[in-house]
Amino acid sequence: MTHTTISYKDRLTPAFDAVNDIKDWLGPERWDKISPEMAKVTHCGAFAMYADMAGVKGYPVIAWYELYHGQGSWKSEECE
C-alpha cells in the first residue's frame, strides 16, 4: 500500500473514520491479531511507537488509543 495523508478535521465522526481507516490499512487478519495487544498498552508513548511500527501515525493513533481507554484519555505529554 502507498502512504496516504487524510484530514479528519471536517468529518462528522473523525475518530470512527480514523479507526476504520486503520482497520482497512491493516486488513482483517492483522487487525484481529494486533488490536487485542494494542488494547493492553496504557502508556501513550509506547502506544504511538507500536502504532508507528504498524504504519499508523498522526490523529488515527489518538483515535485508536481512545477506542480502548476512553475519549480524552490520550496524554500527549507521555509522547515527549
C-alpha positions in Angstrom: 0.0 0.0 0.0 1.0 3.6 -0.5 1.3 6.3 2.1 -1.8 8.4 2.4 -2.4 11.6 4.3 -6.0 12.1 5.4 -7.5 15.0 7.1 -10.2 14.2 9.7 -11.0 17.7 10.9 -14.1 18.2 8.7 -15.5 14.7 9.3 -18.7 14.3 11.3 -17.2 11.2 13.1 -13.4 11.7 12.9 -12.4 9.1 15.5 -14.7 6.5 14.0 -13.4 7.2 10.5 -9.8 7.1 11.6 -10.2 3.7 13.3 -12.0 2.4 10.3 -9.1 3.6 8.1 -6.7 1.7 10.4 -8.7 -1.4 10.1 -8.7 -1.0 6.3 -4.9 -0.4 6.3 -4.1 -3.4 8.5 -6.7 -5.7 7.0 -9.0 -8.0 9.0 -6.3 -10.7 9.7 -3.7 -8.2 11.1 -6.3 -6.2 12.9 -7.6 -9.3 14.7 -4.0 -10.0 15.8 -2.8 -6.5 16.7 -5.9 -5.0 18.2 -6.1 -7.1 21.4 -2.4 -6.5 22.0 -2.7 -2.7 21.4 -5.6 -2.6 23.9 -3.2 -3.7 26.7 -0.9 -0.7 26.1 -1.7 2.1 28.5 1.3 4.4 28.0 0.6 6.8 25.2 4.3 7.0 24.1 4.6 3.2 23.8 1.2 3.0 22.0 2.4 5.6 19.5 5.6 3.7 18.9 3.8 0.4 18.3 1.3 2.1 16.0 4.1 3.7 14.0 5.6 0.2 13.6 2.3 -0.8 12.1 2.4 2.2 9.7 -0.1 4.3 11.6 0.7 7.9 12.5 -0.9 11.2 13.5 -4.5 11.6 14.6 -5.5 8.0 13.9 -3.1 6.9 16.7 -5.0 9.1 19.2 -8.4 7.8 18.0 -7.1 4.2 18.2 -5.8 4.7 21.7 -9.0 6.3 22.9 -11.0 3.4 21.4 -9.6 1.3 24.2 -9.1 3.8 27.0 -11.9 6.3 26.6 -12.4 9.6 24.9 -10.0 12.2 26.3 -7.6 9.6 27.7 -4.7 10.4 25.4 -1.8 12.2 27.2 0.4 13.9 24.7 3.0 14.6 27.4 3.7 10.9 27.6 4.9 11.1 24.0 7.7 13.6 24.6 
